[in-house]
Amino acid sequence: MVNMEKRYDLSKLDVTKMQVILATDVGSTTTKARFFKKIDGHWRFICAGEAPTTVEKPFEDVTMGLRNAIREVEELTGHKILRDDGTGIIVPYQGGNVGVDLYVSTSSAGGGLQMMVAGVVKTMTAESAERAALGAGAIVMDVMAIDDGRPPHKKIERMRFLRPDMILLAGGTDGGTIRHVVEIAELIKAAEPKPRFGLGYKLPIVYAGNKEARSHVKEVLGDKFELTIVDNIRPVLEVEVVEPARDAIHRLFMEHVMAHAPGYHKLTEWVMAPVMPTPAGEGMMFRTIARMWKINVLGVGLGGATTNVYSVYEGKFVRTVSANLGMSYSICNVLKEAGAPNIMRWLPFRMDERELRNRLANKMIRPTTLPQTLDDLIVEHAVAREAIRLGFEHHKLLARGLRGVQRKRTIADIFEQSLEEETYIDMMNVHFVGGTGGLLSHTPRRQQAALILIDAFQVKGVTRLMCDSIFMMPHLGVLSTVYPEAAMEIFERDCIVKLGTCIALDGHAKKPGPAVKVTAYMPDGSTVEKVVNYGYIDRIPLPPDQTAKVLIEPTSDFDVGAGKGKKREAEVWGGAAGIIIDARGRPLTLPEDFETRRKMLVSWFKALNAYPDEILEKEEI
């Protein structure tokens, strides 16, 4: 077993003297290398290299694909990074064009980190444990609980079938009853679940429950499993402490999962900081943004098989993964969950349900194909809206107050109860929305990505929008654990693509007419005024490198963060779409009648210049 504390002594690294950094991501299909260098005192992204991942047969050595990706960087830059004997990276930087000062990596090859979570009460400790596992970058395969409605033999059968990488066991407050925790532990012992990799080693289990039950859990599980005991996730009902469990999951991911996957033991010897699961790297970067800028952040990683949603709200970090919602392998699951009408409502042309199903089925069986026509592109963007919307609905189920906590309620609290139980995220107080993943990063026009994020999340108030330029968020996330200043500098200079700022009205008008007046005080000293009618979108151009002050004056039916009908002043940043004024109201509703809906969609798309005009004039395809 690798001793990670001795292996990665980051205290010896002097980040102030670094000149060259290499970061990689070993994905399930593609291994990506990103090369960073300090130029004139500033950290910059230099180039990228990519190669197929080689974790499966016939190669079964992840470092082969890694070397291929790094060789591409070497060819593009003339900078020598790999040792001639194939034993790793040249460290430290040798001056000139040889070596790097720091090498870090993330990985999701082989399906990433797959975990099972077990707790006592499904809506309390099991939910807290699920938040901890998801925040650590895991895909949660199942959540077991005493009260989940399944008989013991079904739980045992399920555990034997799953073959997780590790199990997180939680339950009970400190000093409370231990019987139920021990009962879950005995079920795990009876099931004897086998790990996905390496049948010859013990399955790791992290116990983060009632400290009074530790000796009992150790007695039940200590012989057959690799048991790690950490602080209780719910020491008292009013407190949730997930960091010790997350840290233990990251360490065990390195020591067990990574160590037994093909070729990963070589990677663990090359890197200078612990390898992180790719989603954990993405989440870490969103957390770094929230901490450095002191704002509330909402982000999405829209992939081919999964949709990850991240939130950092009032300091609380939550990540959820919708493992059945994606844009290629899982695209038909989006159709199944959202329903054809919800996807077709975003199309400005007629399409019957059968054709939609056929188009999406073709994408599923040929996941690497790109849209060949503008019609195809608009269909994919419609699916993306629904995938993110569904992923966010799932996210809000975990981004909520702790269950089981008793509160003193007033009459006003009773009326707010349903909202409080749903989620603590108030979109009016989300300052920043970011997107990463192939579809969002590679939209032909950046305005398309802006509109997808606005429609899917239904932002309110004043919200800055961005997307990842070339899928660099995981690399910068793992870099931020060692050198956060460099990660943020590269993020601001080379990773972030500013889409603009959205000013969105909350509420609905009783009749058509003006909904809001926005006065923008531009950097050149000029003033631009826009009055936007209810149901429409308009924009004020503002370049990505500029900011402006705005005065927002909604009518009495609408709120932009100061109360209904009240003015609000704000500073906004520019972007591809500039300042977007969204007067469609919230929650956003689309007309049932096709022709009315088509005209509205066309007006929205034209307002942002999102698509070529010729596609928007068509009524049928």
MITORNU-96122 format. One record per residue (C-alpha): y, x, z; residue in three letters. Coordinates in steps of 0.25 Angstrom, whole numbers, plus 5000, padded with zeros to 4 digits. Layout:
<pts>
YXZALA;...
</pts>
This chain:
<pts>
500050005000MET;501450054997VAL;502350075008ASN;503650015003MET;504550065014GLU;504250205011LYS;504150184996ARG;505550134995TYR;506550205004ASP;507750144998LEU;508650215008SER;508450345001LYS;509150294988LEU;510650324987ASP;511050214978VAL;512450264976THR;511950394969LYS;511050314959MET;511350324944GLN;510250254937VAL;509350134941ILE;508050074934LEU;507649934937ALA;506349864931THR;505749724932ASP;504249714929VAL;504149574924GLY;502949494921SER;503049514906THR;504249624904THR;504649744912THR;506149764912LYS;506849894915ALA;508449904918ARG;509150034918PHE;510450044926PHE;511450164927LYS;512750194934LYS;513850214924ILE;515250254928ASP;514950214942GLY;514350074939HIS;512950034937TRP;512549974924ARG;511349924917PHE;510950014905ILE;509749964898CYS;508449884899ALA;507049914896GLY;505849814895GLU;504349814892ALA;503149724894PRO;502649724908THR;501249794909THR;500649734922VAL;499449664915GLU;498349714907LYS;498149804899PRO;499249884906PHE;499149844920GLU;500249944924ASP;501649884926VAL;502250024925THR;501850034910MET;502849924906GLY;503849974916LEU;503850114909ARG;504050044896ASN;505249974900ALA;505850094907ILE;505550174894ARG;506350074886GLU;507550104896VAL;507350254894GLU;507350234879GLU;508650154879LEU;509350244888THR;508750384886GLY;508650384902HIS;507250444907LYS;506750354918ILE;505150374918LEU;504450494923ARG;503650564912ASP;502350554920ASP;502450404921GLY;502550404936THR;503850324937GLY;505350334936ILE;506150464937ILE;506950454950VAL;508050484953PRO;509050494942TYR;508950634937GLN;510350634930GLY;510550614915GLY;509550524909ASN;508350544919VAL;507850454931GLY;508450334939VAL;508950324953ASP;508250194956LEU;507150114950TYR;506849974955VAL;505949854949SER;505549714950THR;504349644946SER;503749514942SER;502549564934ALA;501149494937GLY;501849364940GLY;502749434951GLY;502549404966LEU;501749284968GLN;501649224982MET;501149114991MET;501949055002VAL;501348995015ALA;502048925026GLY;501848815037VAL;502848705032VAL;503148695017LYS;504548655018THR;504948765029MET;504148895031THR;503448885018ALA;504748855011GLU;505448975018SER;504249065014ALA;504349014999GLU;505849054999ARG;505449195005ALA;504349214994ALA;505249164983LEU;506449254987GLY;505449374987ALA;505249354972GLY;503949284973ALA;503349174965ILE;502749074976VAL;501449024971MET;501248924982ASP;501848874996VAL;500748845006MET;501148765019ALA;500448685030ILE;501048565025ASP;501048575010ASP;499948465009GLY;498848555004ARG;497548555012PRO;497048695017PRO;495948715006HIS;496948684995LYS;497948795001LYS;496748895002ILE;496348864988GLU;497748874983ARG;497949014990MET;496649064984ARG;497149024970PHE;498549084970LEU;498249234972ARG;499749264977PRO;500349404978ASP;500649374993MET;500849265003ILE;502049225012LEU;501549155024LEU;502649095033ALA;502648985044GLY;503248935057GLY;504448985065THR;504349095075ASP;503749045088GLY;503248915081GLY;501748865079THR;500848965072ILE;499748875069ARG;500148835055HIS;500548975051VAL;499149025055VAL;498548905047GLU;499248945034ILE;498749095037ALA;497349045039GLU;497348965026LEU;497849095019ILE;496649175025LYS;495649065021ALA;496249075007ALA;496149225005GLU;497149224993PRO;496949344984LYS;498149424979PRO;498549414964ARG;498449564963PHE;497449664969GLY;496249594975LEU;495949714984GLY;497149694993TYR;497649595003LYS;498549485000LEU;499949505006PRO;500449395016ILE;501849395022VAL;501849315035TYR;503249265038ALA;503049155048GLY;503049125063ASN;502949265070LYS;502049205081GLU;500949185071ALA;500949325065ARG;499749375073SER;498949245069HIS;499349265055VAL;498949415055LYS;497649375061GLU;497349275050VAL;497849355038LEU;497949495042GLY;496549545038ASP;496549475024LYS;497949495020PHE;499049595019GLU;499949525030LEU;501449555032THR;502149485043ILE;503749465042VAL;504749385050ASP;504649235049ASN;505349165038ILE;505649045047ARG;505849115061PRO;506548985065VAL;506648855057LEU;508148885055GLU;507949025049VAL;507349075036GLU;507049225035VAL;506449265022VAL;506849405020GLU;505749475028PRO;504649395020ALA;505349425007ARG;505449575010ASP;503949575014ALA;503649505001ILE;504349604993HIS;503649725000ARG;502249654998LEU;502549634984PHE;502749784982MET;501549824991GLU;500549724987HIS;500849644974VAL;501549764967MET;500549864972ALA;499349784966HIS;499949744953ALA;499649834940PRO;500449964940GLY;501449914951TYR;501050024961HIS;501750124951LYS;502950034950LEU;503150034965THR;503050184965GLU;504150194954TRP;505250094960VAL;506150144971MET;506250004978ALA;505249894980PRO;504949814967VAL;505449664968MET;504849544962PRO;505749514950THR;506249374956PRO;506549444969ALA;507449544961GLY;508149434954GLU;508349364967GLY;508849494974MET;509949504963MET;510449364965PHE;510449394980ARG;511249524978THR;512249444969ILE;512449344980ALA;512649444991ARG;513549534983MET;514449424978TRP;514349344990LYS;513949214982ILE;512949104981ASN;511949134969VAL;510949054961LEU;510149124951GLY;508949094942VAL;507949184935GLY;507449104923LEU;506149164918GLY;504949134909GLY;504049084919ALA;504949064932THR;506249014936THR;506849094948ASN;508049034956VAL;508849114966TYR;509949074975SER;510749144985VAL;511549044993TYR;512349075005GLU;511449195007GLY;510149125006LYS;509249174994PHE;508149084988VAL;507349114976ARG;506349014969THR;505449034958VAL;505048914949SER;503748984943ALA;503548874933ASN;504848864927LEU;505248964916GLY;505748984902MET;504449024895SER;503049024902TYR;503548904911SER;504448834901ILE;503548714900CYS;503548704916ASN;505048684915VAL;504748574905LEU;503748514914LYS;504648514927GLU;505948484921ALA;505448384911GLY;505748374896ALA;507048284898PRO;507648384907ASN;507548494897ILE;507948414885MET;509248364892ARG;509848504889TRP;509548494874LEU;510648454865PRO;509648414854PHE;508548314854ARG;507148364857MET;505948284860ASP;505048314872GLU;503848364864ARG;504648464856GLU;505248524869LEU;503848534875ARG;503348604863ASN;504548704863ARG;504348744877LEU;502848754876ALA;503148854864ASN;504048934874LYS;502948934885MET;501848984876ILE;502749084869ARG;503649124881PRO;504349244874THR;504949164863THR;506449154862LEU;507149024857PRO;507249024842GLN;508248924840THR;509448864848LEU;508648744850ASP;507548824857ASP;508648894865LEU;509248764870ILE;507848714874VAL;507648834882GLU;508948824889HIS;508648684893ALA;507348724899VAL;508048834906ALA;509048734913ARG;507848654918GLU;507048774923ALA;508248824931ILE;508548684936ARG;507148664941LEU;507048804947GLY;508348774954PHE;507748644959GLU;506548724965HIS;507548824971HIS;508348724978LYS;507048674986LEU;506948814992LEU;508448844993ALA;508748745005ARG;508948745020GLY;507748785029LEU;506748665031ARG;506448625046GLY;507848665051VAL;508448555060GLN;509948525057ARG;510948445064LYS;511448345053ARG;512648265052THR;512848135044ILE;513348225032ALA;512148315033ASP;511148195031ILE;511848165017PHE;511748305013GLU;510248325018GLN;509648305004SER;510448414998LEU;510248505010GLU;508748485009GLU;508748514994GLU;509548654994THR;510648725000TYR;511148774987ILE;512448714984ASP;512748744969MET;514248724972MET;514148854980ASN;513348934971VAL;514249044965HIS;513349114955PHE;512249064946VAL;511449174939GLY;510249174929GLY;509249274924THR;508049264915GLY;507849274900GLY;508349144896LEU;509649154904LEU;509949304901SER;509649284886HIS;510449154882THR;511049174869PRO;512349134875ARG;512649154889ARG;513349014890GLN;511948954889GLN;511449034902ALA;512648984909ALA;512448834905LEU;510948844909ILE;511248894923LEU;512348784925ILE;511448674920ASP;510248724928ALA;510848754941PHE;512048644940GLN;513048744946VAL;514248684953LYS;515648734956GLY;515948874952VAL;514748954948THR;514649094941ARG;513549104931LEU;512749234926MET;511449274920CYS;510649404920ASP;510949484907SER;509549544905ILE;508749514916PHE;509149614926MET;509249534939MET;507849574945PRO;508149724942HIS;509549714949LEU;508949634960GLY;507949744964VAL;509049844962LEU;509949774972SER;508949794983THR;509249944982VAL;510649954976TYR;511349814976PRO;512649874971GLU;512049924958ALA;511349794956ALA;512549714957MET;513349804948GLU;512349804937ILE;512249654939PHE;513749634938GLU;513949724926ARG;512649714918ASP;511749604923CYS;512549484925ILE;513049394913VAL;514149314918LYS;514049174912LEU;515249114917GLY;515649024929THR;515348874930CYS;516248774936ILE;515348654938ALA;515748514944LEU;514948444954ASP;514948294953GLY;515048184942HIS;516248114937ALA;516247964936LYS;516947964922LYS;517148064910PRO;518448144911GLY;518948274916PRO;518148334927ALA;518748474930VAL;519948554927LYS;519748714927VAL;520848804927THR;520448954924ALA;521449064927TYR;520949174917MET;521049324919PRO;522049344909ASP;523049244916GLY;522849124907SER;522348994912THR;521348904906VAL;521148754910GLU;519948664907LYS;519748514910VAL;518248484908VAL;517748334907ASN;516548284915TYR;515248314908GLY;515748434901TYR;515748584901ILE;516948684897ASP;517148824899ARG;518348924900ILE;517949064894PRO;518049184903LEU;517349314900PRO;516249374909PRO;517149484914ASP;518249394919GLN;518549294931THR;519549184932ALA;520049094943LYS;519848944941VAL;520348814947LEU;519348704946ILE;519948554947GLU;518848454947PRO;519048304947THR;518748224959SER;517248194954ASP;516948344954PHE;516748464964ASP;516748614960VAL;516548664975GLY;517848614982ALA;517548474983GLY;517648354973LYS;518948354965GLY;519448484972LYS;519948604965LYS;519248744966ARG;519748884962GLU;518748984959ALA;518549124952GLU;517549124940VAL;516949224931TRP;516749224917GLY;515549234908GLY;514949194895ALA;515249044897ALA;516549074905GLY;517048964915ILE;516148844913ILE;516648714918ILE;515548614920ASP;516048474922ALA;514648404920ARG;514548374934GLY;513448394944ARG;512248364945PRO;512248384930LEU;511748264922THR;511448254907LEU;511548114900PRO;510248044896GLU;510748004882ASP;510348124872PHE;511648114864GLU;512548114876THR;511848224882ARG;511748304869ARG;513348294868LYS;513548344882MET;512548464880LEU;513248504867VAL;514648494874SER;514148584886TRP;513448684876PHE;514748694867LYS;515648704879ALA;514948834883LEU;514648874869ASN;513248884874ALA;512548864860TYR;512848864845PRO;513548734841ASP;512548704830GLU;511448684840ILE;512248594848LEU;512548494836GLU;511148464834LYS;510548334840GLU;509148354836GLU;508148464833ILE;
</pts>
